[in-house]
Amino acid sequence: MVRLGRRLRALRNERMRSLQDIIASIGFAGTGFLRDAERGALLPTTATLHKIAHALDVELIDIVNVPEETPRSRLVEITRHLSQEALAELLQHAERLLPEEKKKK
């Protein structure tokens, strides 16, 4: 829960959004809920995390991803900052690296 809380705070700060902004966007009253979530004192439901992701203009995977954890997680984090064109190029390259049985037909 603490890692999730740190991630929520980092994304909120990256987007330069206040607790009040996010709470208003998701329709909650008071900032205590989000403050507690950012401290790791409570675990929001998946539905609430979806609302927070929408308010932050990120995807749910961006909230639950911990970039420091694994190379794959770091790659997911990097892709957050790529253009659609760069993502398409990266996806094409990645698909060429897949074993034949894993490739889409």
N, C-alpha and C positions, 0 to 999 in steps of 0.2 A: 504493500500500500504506500510505503514511503517513496519508492521509486516512481510510482504512478503520480503521486502528489508533486514530486520534483519536476516531472515531465510536464504536468499541467501548468505549473508556474512558469517553467522555461518557455513553453509555447505561448502562454499569455503575455509574458514579457517581450518575447520576440515580436509579437503582433502589436505590442504597445497598447494593450487593452487593460483596463482596470477591472478589479473584481466586480464593481458596480455595473460596468458595461456588459460583462459576460452574464451576470445574474439577470439583468434586465432582458438580455437577448434570449435566455432560456426560460424566462417566465417564473423565476423563483423570487421570493421575497427575502430581502436581507442577504448580506454577504457571508454570514457565518458558515453556511453549507459549503461554499466553494473554498473558503479559508481553511475549514477543517479538512476538506479533500486534499488541498495542496500541502497540508501538514502531514498527511497520511493518517489522520485520525478517523477517517471514514472512507468507505469504498463506494463510489457512485455506481448505480446500476448501468448496464449496457445502454439502456435507452437514454439515460442522462448523459453518458459519455458521448453518445451520438449528437445530442443537442449541443454539448460543449464544443465538439469538433466542428459542427456547423457554425456556431458563433465565432469560432476562431478561424474559420475558412481553411480547415485542414481535414484530412480524412481520419477516421477512427484509428487506422493503423499507425498514424503519426503520433497519436496519444499513447498507445500501448507499446510502441517500439522503444527500445532502450539502445541507442546507437553505440554506447560504449561496451555492450555485452559481447557481440560477435561480429565478424566481418560482414555477414549477411545483414545484420541489423544496421551496421554502418552504411552499407550500400543502400538500404531502404531510406535511410536519412538523407543521403546524398541526392537520391532521386527526387526528394521533395523540392529541391531547388532548381531542377532542370526544366527547360522549356519543353513544350509538347513535342517539338521536332527532335530534340535531343533524346527524349524518352522513347520516341518511336525508333530512333537509330539504335539506342541501347537495347531495346527489346528485340529488334531484328538480330543483333549480334548475339545476344543471350540465347535466343532460340536456335541459332546455328551451333551453339556449344552443347545443346542438349543431346543425350543419347537418342538414337533413332526411335526407340520404343516410347519415349516420352514426348516426342514431337507431335503437335496437332496435325491431324490428317486433313 
